[in-house]
């Protein structure tokens, strides 16, 4: 059972001030008011970051939370709540978690490095769980907040902890070491991740090694720490290497056998072997780290080999896909534990496109709890999240089905039984979360429910989108609102899928181009204010019915909407006034300001929500004088309109690059567009915190040997300089891969190598020169991603990233994933 602490004890532990009213027993730590379970035993930490947690105390209070750690009491009086007042809320969270860790005398593995931390942690869990009851970070909760929340999970049933720790700058690891207090340290691959937070690679490594300051044993790559002996002296060291025979585990041979890596090495003077069920370099290195860790912990080489051969891939992401019968499918088929279930349920609750929420769940293994306690907790979680339909699969869920009280529920002993019954469940217009332990093979359920599509896929990384949103939030002055542009199918990235994330993360406004785009969002459960840039007069009824807010950019449009409002008895309907400050596309010009003000002054059929304009060249220093002129015109317009109206309006002119380069032009709100998707013309690609959101990928249909005398494709435009081979891949101009990419202009990546196009781009496919690439039919092909960047593709054909993104056709399957 989770250890509990009375509030008065916690007050002493974190050196807090404040009077205690309830003195509740605390078992749960909460940092997000949207993710509250067990509110009666929860302690809410009002963390200050991009958003001030004190703003959400009332939300947490409404859910039933009565215990808070704050820097100051809220203005609203809550006499029945306990407020523990501290100078630093994050430090208090870390202090409490460190004390909780000190209550357990168990072996703890601490994992750090630049890459592979989460995979190594999860694989060590797979390898060691037959012998140990393990507590670990859920997913990749390895930050200053994630680590204390992870360590808080420790309870008396555990006898091993595995915690990863990630840092992005100096003076962070000491805090995490105090919380984790590892006895065994594992160092994964050291790469370039987070280099920007350190003066040098040496400083970064030394900072990471601080996690091991109190470890008895350290597992590391022999050549990685040759320069850092003083940092690890006095420890029991276990090294591995593929280069140096002096290492404790020297891997001297590797051979690919039937899609697996067969490794041979020496350990304690004896030859050992290991079969790794993966072929990519990163997985092989991570497997060797796990191999070394098992040997260092005393496992026999034969046992380590046997277990590593059975390693299964780690799925760290939820995938949101379009299902049949207007369903949304959240696919988490390969992973099931209590912590990841809560994360997945939170993601399910973010989805508003359908009212009905369905959970398909398998039995949960290796929880460390008795089955009765485990499934009582699962049932409580399902009830708290208001799941409408629950489908349990497995003997344990069947045994404890009496705990579940969903309005609709079904129980099956195994996956085959559910698959037979699937047609009779009549899934329709609902969001379905599929959450299963790997042995249940729930991927078969996902395949049965997901819409079939050809193998060209646009993957949308919702974590990256959220990171980009926070990147721009951090640049805003206090109180400045964000309007997110989701027009043109969110720049090709989706409608409600993107809007749900933006709504959940407190964006203030959304913007679409046309009324039907706004209606689609409303039908998808989006209730944020939505501005329509180009309202069509024939759609005014639908616009007002769906509470969409039109932009008025001309007298004709304004007169027409006022007459519509007058005829339909509408008063003070929210509209937005567009000012043409220099783009000369749409909007009221300077000479029209007097007439516009006269019309607005006497009009009670509309209410002006905002006045805005559009910067023409906010990213271009050579046009800064023109931008200043635009700003001057805009400020004049706002001043005169507000004087005429007699009330204040929201003012906004900054677009993505304006946020980056013109902080003085933020006014009341900014409009964030292409920056959400990882592209900002004012910032050099790869030289910032922005992350590309979209990855376009396809597969190889066929590989052919081609002679230099052969021609390839329509009009015989393609050929090879010498005898070689081509791959035909499943993407063409009907998918959005434009014909301009043909004849060597475009390049795609297959198995880590670039392959240029050959010949013309066809409607549904194109050909690549793969003469120098080892590949086969079905291999993955990357059209663009975080390394083969969309900006480069745009330069190749003389266009802009907007056009590349928005040209991706709707027949290309969208898959949204959340890590």
Buried (B, 14 or more C-beta within 10 A) or exposed (E): EBBEBBBBBBBEBBEBEBEBBBBBBBBBBBBBBBEBBBBBBBBBBBBBEEEEBBEBBEBBBEBEBBBBBBBEBBEEEBEEBBBBBBEBBBBBBBBBBBBBBEEBEBBBBBBBBBBBBBBBBBBBBBBBBEEBBBBBBBBBBBBBBBBBBBBBBBBEBBBBBBBBBBBBEBEBBEBBBBBBBBBBBBBBBBBEBBBEBBEEEEBBBBBBBBBBBBBEBBBBBBBBBEEBEEBBEEBEBBBBBBEEEEBBBBBEEBEEEEEBBBBBBBBEEEEBEBBBBBEEEBBBBBBBBBBBBBBBBEBEBEBBBEBBEEBEEBBBBBBBBBBEEEBBBBBBBBBBBBBBBBBBBBBBBBBBBBEBBBBBBBBBBBBBBEBEBBBBBBBBBBBBBEBBBBBBBBEBBBBBBEBBEBEEBBBBEBBEEBBEEBEEBEBEEBBBBBBBBBBBBBBBBBEBBBEEBBBBBBBBBBBBBBBBBBBBBEEBEEEBBBBBBBBBBBBBBBBBBBBBBBBBBBBBBBBBBBBBBBBBBBEBBBEBBBBBBBBBEEBBEBBBEBEBBBBBBBEEBBEBBBEBBEEEEBEEBBBBBBBBBBBEEBBBBEEBBEEBBEBBEEBEBBBBBBBBBBBBBBBBEEBEEBBEEBBEBBBBBBEBBBEBBEEEBBBBBBBBBBBBBBBEBBBBBBBBBBBBBBBBBBBEBEEBEBBBBBBBBBBBBEBEEBEEEBBBBBEEEBBBEEEBBBBBBBBBBBBBBBBBBBBEBBBBBBBEEBBBBBBBBBEBBBBBBBBEBEBEEEBBBBBBBBEBBBBBBBEBBEBBBBBBBBBBBEEBBBBBBBB
